[in-house]
Amino acid sequence: MQRAIVNKDEFEIQTATRRDLETLIDALGPEVGAGQIRKRFEDSVSGERIMLVAVKEGRAVGTVSIGGNRFRRRGSLRLFALDVGTDSRRKGVGTALVNAVEEIATRGDLNEVNLEVGIDNEDAIRLYLRLGYQISGDVVMDQWTKLDDDGSSETIEEPVFVMVKKLP
């Protein structure tokens, strides 16, 4: 049984289930491929991450992951892979997903949330700054694997800012 983490008037933030995959693929495509979304879900099933989804009217419209093994910081929860469907952007979905991560961190007695964001991802940087995140240190290189729907993969290496928010 899935448990609602945040219940807004318009949508609910909850742990991703297999039932959410097809609507999430529809919402995020073509920017985020089906293979990438399925891999994220399989990583959540295996315990490598926790994958949350924002659900509106029974359809997943955005996602964020927490945990993972990279960029760990003591006393901090790592937020990554935040994606919101084009039709749902600028409607509070991204903010609600970030707020849910912060609530989980607070419940876990952690004192901060950290994330990485591409240095050229201006919309995301603006969102995180508005939500109280600060750039921490110098630009670092991040590396991740992009999975295409045809099964092929590509290693992406990009410069990122590490951003941190201290929690009350």
ABEGO torsion letter per residue (X at the ends): XBBBABBBAABBBBBBBAAAAAAAAAAAOAABBAAAAAAAAAAAAAGABBBBBBBBGGBBABBBBBEEABGBBBGBBBBBGBBBBAAABGAGAAAAAAAAAAAAAAAAGBABBBBBBBAABAAAAAAAAAAGBBBBEBBBBBBBBBBBAAGBBBBBBBBBBBBBBBBX
